[in-house]
Amino acid sequence: METTLLKKLLGTWTLVELTEVPVNGGEITYPMGENPKGLIIYNPDGYMSAQIMNPERSNFQQEHWTNATPEEYAQEAATYLAYSGPFKTDDKKQIVSHTIYISLFPELDWANTKQNCYF
């Protein structure tokens, strides 16, 4: 019997590449730089978490993050992406769908939407 996509995904994975491909054509971009760092975790309970960052991001000037300036916070948020929520797999289509439950950017249209990943 063939292993299901769910069983193949369970565990922690490191990011290899992050590209943004416009749906209607156009230039491919690298929103977190050309060598981003990231982890995605798939748990057997059906929840996932993704954390992605541009490794060239600046450090806060102050020793503790609570003393950072609004500009520093804006820069950090622009170079980091985080979201979590339930996921489902489709073995026939070889797709995993993430339903975004929480996100670093809750005001975006991502909240309570599905993002599909193809394998």
N, C-alpha and C positions, 0 to 999 in steps of 0.2 A: 504494500500500500504506500502511495506517495505521501510525503510529509506535507502537511497543510502550511499555508502561508503564515498563519498564526504561530505555529510551532517554530517556524524558521525565524520569525521576528522577535520572539521573546528574549529579553535581555537588554543590554546596553550597547549602543553603537556610537562610533565616532564619525563625525562629519568628514567627508572627502571633498565635497565641492558644493557651493551654493550659487546657483545662477538664477537670474530672473529673465524669463522669456515672455515677451509681450504676446498676449493671445492673438492680437490682430497683426502680428508681424512687427518688425522693427529690430533695433539693436539689443543684443543680449548684454545684460549688465551683471555686475558682481556687487550686490548691496552690502556685503560685509567684507569687502576686499577680495583679493585673489587667493588668499590662503586663510580662510576663516577657521575658527575653532568651534566645535560644537559637539553636543551629546544628545542622543534621543534614547529614551528608556521606554520599553514596552513591558508592562506587567501582565501576569496571567489573569488578573482581575479585570482586564479590559480597559485599563487607563494608561495613558502615555504622557510623557513630559519632554519638551524640547527646549534646549538652551543653545543659542548661537551667538558668537561675538566676533568682532573684528579684532584680532590680536594686536593691532597697531593703535588701539584706542589709548587716549591719554589717561594718566592717573590724576586723581584729585590733588590739588595743590596743598590742601590741609591734611593733617594726619588722619582725621576721622571723617568719614563720608557725611556725617550729619552737619558738618561745617562747610560743605561745598556750596558754591554759588549757583544760582539758577542756570547760568550759562554752562557750568560744568555738568549739572544734571541733564541738561538738554543734549550735550555732547555724548554723555554716557548712554542715554536712551537711544540716540541715533546710531549707536554702534553695538547694540545688544537687542536680541529678540528672544522672548521667552513665552511659551504657552503650554497649556496642559488641558487634558480632558479625555473623554472616552474615545476608543477607536474600534473600528470593525474592519474585518478583512473579507475580501471576495476572491475565493480561490479560482473561479472561472475566469474573471477579468484580470486577476493578479494585481488587485488594487487594495491599498489600505486607506481608509478614510478617517481623518482626525476630526472630531467635533470639538471645537474650541470652547472650553468652559471658562477658563481664565486666561488672561493675556497681559503682558506688559502694557499693551495699548488697548484698554477695554473699550475706548470710544470708536475704534475701527469697526468696520463691517464684519470683522472676523468673529466677534462674539456670537456664539451659538450658530456658527456656520460650519460647513464641512470643507476640509482641504483634502484633496485626493493625491496620493503618492502612487506612482506606477512602478512596477518591477518587471 
